[in-house]
Amino acid sequence: MPRKAKEEAEKTRARILASALDLFTKKGYEHTTFTDVAAKLKLTKGAVYWYFATKEELLIALVEQMLAQFADQISKLMPKEELTFLAVADMMAKNATQITKNPSGMDFFLLMHEQIRWASDSMIKIRESVLKNENFGPWNAFFVAVENDVKAGRARANVNPERVAHTCTAIWDGLVHAHIAKFMTCDPEETMRMAFAGVWNAIKA
């Protein structure tokens, strides 16, 4: 494919993903069709199918794109030395502020929480990709950090890293979502630091 044509194709693909994010957030994943996506961009439905064979494929591409953006944010905050619980907690608290100041990031969070039926079989692969993504994952970062703390004697030997990772990911995810949805007016970063401090007090040696 000639360079110019390739660049145009990449731009069109990016426009389709942006349109899908907006529609999925407003109408819901289940209620959005390729016709809706195409109409928003003044494209034919066939043009959308040329880039994505199914709606699930489109959602996966959207999730991967947004996770790549979050991964870039986190990589800039990631401690260069060995991961510890306190370092990861600090990183994820700062990331909460980044997300809540990013319009597309907030739309993506609302999409993931309010417009997708995670219990359906088709969502299992996507759910696992989000939850335990090694490049992006807060879950993975907390898991590795707690393992390191246990080995170094900073955390108790009987601490379960997987359980702590689930707990901290739920704290991070829940507080960010509550702030974006305007359910809570507290400062997400400050509140998150208090919650993580409570977890650390419960597991430290």
Buried (B, 14 or more C-beta within 10 A) or exposed (E): EEEEEEEEEEEBBEBBBBBBBBBBBBEBBEEBEBEBBBBBBEBEBEBBEBBBEEBBEBBBBBBBBBBEBBBEBBEEBBBEEEBBBBBBBBBBBBBBBBBBEBEBBBBBBBBBBEBBEEEEEEBEEBBEBBBBBEEBBBBBBBBBBBBBBBEEEBBEEEBEBEEBBBBBBEBBBBBBBBBBEEEBEEBBBEBBBEBBEEBBEEBEE
